[in-house]
Amino acid sequence: MILALQVKLLWLIVDSQQPSPLKSPSSPPIDTTTKLSVPITSTEHQAWVCSQNKHIQWLESNLATMGLMCGVIEFGQCEHI
């Protein structure tokens, strides 16, 4: 099992060496003076998009890991994952 997860680059999630990135707010950043969303070209917006993407990628890897592990274990072992 470890080798299968290592081949798919998922072992670091199971081994807790790749922790979940912090989840960013669901809405884009807001300018404090105008109370409007910051422009898409701003660094704050780009940083928000990057953090959103990192979190989604980690969630996808986490789901792939759980799916792979649940697919090969016996009935009754799933509760321990």
PyRosetta script that sets phi, psi and omega in degrees:
from pyrosetta import init, pose_from_sequence

init()
pose = pose_from_sequence("MILALQVKLLWLIVDSQQPSPLKSPSSPPIDTTTKLSVPITSTEHQAWVCSQNKHIQWLESNLATMGLMCGVIEFGQCEHI")
pose.set_psi(1, -43.4)
pose.set_omega(1, -179.3)
pose.set_phi(2, -60.0)
pose.set_psi(2, -43.5)
pose.set_omega(2, -179.4)
pose.set_phi(3, -63.2)
pose.set_psi(3, -40.2)
pose.set_omega(3, 179.1)
pose.set_phi(4, -63.1)
pose.set_psi(4, -40.5)
pose.set_omega(4, 178.9)
pose.set_phi(5, -70.4)
pose.set_psi(5, -34.9)
pose.set_omega(5, 178.4)
pose.set_phi(6, -68.1)
pose.set_psi(6, -40.1)
pose.set_omega(6, 179.3)
pose.set_phi(7, -61.7)
pose.set_psi(7, -37.6)
pose.set_omega(7, -179.0)
pose.set_phi(8, -88.9)
pose.set_psi(8, 9.4)
pose.set_omega(8, 179.0)
pose.set_phi(9, 58.1)
pose.set_psi(9, 37.9)
pose.set_omega(9, -178.9)
pose.set_phi(10, -114.1)
pose.set_psi(10, -6.5)
pose.set_omega(10, -174.4)
pose.set_phi(11, -65.0)
pose.set_psi(11, -33.4)
pose.set_omega(11, -177.9)
pose.set_phi(12, -62.9)
pose.set_psi(12, -26.3)
pose.set_omega(12, 176.2)
pose.set_phi(13, -71.0)
pose.set_psi(13, -44.8)
pose.set_omega(13, -179.5)
pose.set_phi(14, -66.4)
pose.set_psi(14, -38.3)
pose.set_omega(14, -177.4)
pose.set_phi(15, -80.5)
pose.set_psi(15, 1.3)
pose.set_omega(15, 179.9)
pose.set_phi(16, 61.8)
pose.set_psi(16, 23.1)
pose.set_omega(16, 175.8)
pose.set_phi(17, -88.6)
pose.set_psi(17, -15.2)
pose.set_omega(17, 175.9)
pose.set_phi(18, -117.9)
pose.set_psi(18, 86.3)
pose.set_omega(18, -177.7)
pose.set_phi(19, -71.2)
pose.set_psi(19, 162.0)
pose.set_omega(19, 177.6)
pose.set_phi(20, -65.3)
pose.set_psi(20, 131.6)
pose.set_omega(20, 175.1)
pose.set_phi(21, -68.4)
pose.set_psi(21, 154.5)
pose.set_omega(21, 179.3)
pose.set_phi(22, -62.3)
pose.set_psi(22, 136.1)
pose.set_omega(22, 179.4)
pose.set_phi(23, -79.0)
pose.set_psi(23, 127.9)
pose.set_omega(23, 178.9)
pose.set_phi(24, -82.8)
pose.set_psi(24, 163.6)
pose.set_omega(24, 177.6)
pose.set_phi(25, -57.4)
pose.set_psi(25, 150.9)
pose.set_omega(25, -177.0)
pose.set_phi(26, -73.6)
pose.set_psi(26, -21.2)
pose.set_omega(26, 178.7)
pose.set_phi(27, -106.6)
pose.set_psi(27, 151.7)
pose.set_omega(27, -179.4)
pose.set_phi(28, -64.1)
pose.set_psi(28, 161.2)
pose.set_omega(28, -178.9)
pose.set_phi(29, -62.8)
pose.set_psi(29, 152.8)
pose.set_omega(29, -177.9)
pose.set_phi(30, -118.3)
pose.set_psi(30, 138.0)
pose.set_omega(30, 175.7)
pose.set_phi(31, -69.5)
pose.set_psi(31, 127.7)
pose.set_omega(31, -175.3)
pose.set_phi(32, -70.4)
pose.set_psi(32, -25.6)
pose.set_omega(32, -178.7)
pose.set_phi(33, -84.6)
pose.set_psi(33, -42.0)
pose.set_omega(33, -176.9)
pose.set_phi(34, -95.1)
pose.set_psi(34, -12.9)
pose.set_omega(34, -178.2)
pose.set_phi(35, 62.4)
pose.set_psi(35, 23.1)
pose.set_omega(35, 177.7)
pose.set_phi(36, -112.0)
pose.set_psi(36, 160.9)
pose.set_omega(36, 176.5)
pose.set_phi(37, -61.3)
pose.set_psi(37, 142.5)
pose.set_omega(37, 178.4)
pose.set_phi(38, -69.6)
pose.set_psi(38, 153.5)
pose.set_omega(38, -180.0)
pose.set_phi(39, -60.4)
pose.set_psi(39, 150.4)
pose.set_omega(39, -178.8)
pose.set_phi(40, -61.7)
pose.set_psi(40, -29.2)
pose.set_omega(40, -178.5)
pose.set_phi(41, -81.2)
pose.set_psi(41, -6.0)
pose.set_omega(41, -177.8)
pose.set_phi(42, -73.2)
pose.set_psi(42, 156.2)
pose.set_omega(42, 179.9)
pose.set_phi(43, -67.8)
pose.set_psi(43, -32.4)
pose.set_omega(43, 178.3)
pose.set_phi(44, -63.7)
pose.set_psi(44, -42.3)
pose.set_omega(44, -179.7)
pose.set_phi(45, -68.0)
pose.set_psi(45, -42.4)
pose.set_omega(45, 178.6)
pose.set_phi(46, -63.2)
pose.set_psi(46, -39.5)
pose.set_omega(46, 177.0)
pose.set_phi(47, -64.7)
pose.set_psi(47, -38.9)
pose.set_omega(47, 178.5)
pose.set_phi(48, -63.7)
pose.set_psi(48, -45.0)
pose.set_omega(48, 178.9)
pose.set_phi(49, -62.1)
pose.set_psi(49, -43.2)
pose.set_omega(49, 179.8)
pose.set_phi(50, -62.1)
pose.set_psi(50, -43.9)
pose.set_omega(50, 179.6)
pose.set_phi(51, -67.5)
pose.set_psi(51, -36.2)
pose.set_omega(51, 175.4)
pose.set_phi(52, -61.2)
pose.set_psi(52, -46.2)
pose.set_omega(52, -178.8)
pose.set_phi(53, -63.9)
pose.set_psi(53, -41.7)
pose.set_omega(53, 178.8)
pose.set_phi(54, -61.9)
pose.set_psi(54, -41.6)
pose.set_omega(54, -179.6)
pose.set_phi(55, -66.5)
pose.set_psi(55, -42.2)
pose.set_omega(55, 178.5)
pose.set_phi(56, -63.8)
pose.set_psi(56, -43.3)
pose.set_omega(56, 178.7)
pose.set_phi(57, -61.9)
pose.set_psi(57, -40.7)
pose.set_omega(57, 178.9)
pose.set_phi(58, -65.8)
pose.set_psi(58, -41.8)
pose.set_omega(58, 178.4)
pose.set_phi(59, -61.5)
pose.set_psi(59, -40.9)
pose.set_omega(59, 178.3)
pose.set_phi(60, -63.3)
pose.set_psi(60, -42.7)
pose.set_omega(60, 177.9)
pose.set_phi(61, -65.4)
pose.set_psi(61, -39.1)
pose.set_omega(61, 178.9)
pose.set_phi(62, -63.4)
pose.set_psi(62, -44.2)
pose.set_omega(62, 178.5)
pose.set_phi(63, -65.1)
pose.set_psi(63, -39.0)
pose.set_omega(63, 177.5)
pose.set_phi(64, -63.6)
pose.set_psi(64, -39.5)
pose.set_omega(64, 178.4)
pose.set_phi(65, -63.5)
pose.set_psi(65, -48.3)
pose.set_omega(65, 179.6)
pose.set_phi(66, -62.7)
pose.set_psi(66, -40.4)
pose.set_omega(66, 179.5)
pose.set_phi(67, -64.1)
pose.set_psi(67, -42.2)
pose.set_omega(67, 178.7)
pose.set_phi(68, -64.7)
pose.set_psi(68, -42.3)
pose.set_omega(68, -178.7)
pose.set_phi(69, -69.3)
pose.set_psi(69, -42.6)
pose.set_omega(69, -179.3)
pose.set_phi(70, -68.4)
pose.set_psi(70, -25.9)
pose.set_omega(70, -179.8)
pose.set_phi(71, -73.2)
pose.set_psi(71, -18.8)
pose.set_omega(71, -175.7)
pose.set_phi(72, -115.3)
pose.set_psi(72, -5.9)
pose.set_omega(72, -178.8)
pose.set_phi(73, -90.6)
pose.set_psi(73, 162.7)
pose.set_omega(73, -179.4)
pose.set_phi(74, -82.8)
pose.set_psi(74, 161.1)
pose.set_omega(74, 178.2)
pose.set_phi(75, -58.3)
pose.set_psi(75, 135.1)
pose.set_omega(75, 179.4)
pose.set_phi(76, 97.3)
pose.set_psi(76, -20.8)
pose.set_omega(76, 178.4)
pose.set_phi(77, -84.8)
pose.set_psi(77, -20.6)
pose.set_omega(77, -174.5)
pose.set_phi(78, -60.8)
pose.set_psi(78, -30.6)
pose.set_omega(78, -178.3)
pose.set_phi(79, -66.6)
pose.set_psi(79, -17.1)
pose.set_omega(79, -177.3)
pose.set_phi(80, -92.5)
pose.set_psi(80, -3.2)
pose.set_omega(80, -178.9)
pose.set_phi(81, -83.1)
pose.dump_pdb("model.pdb")
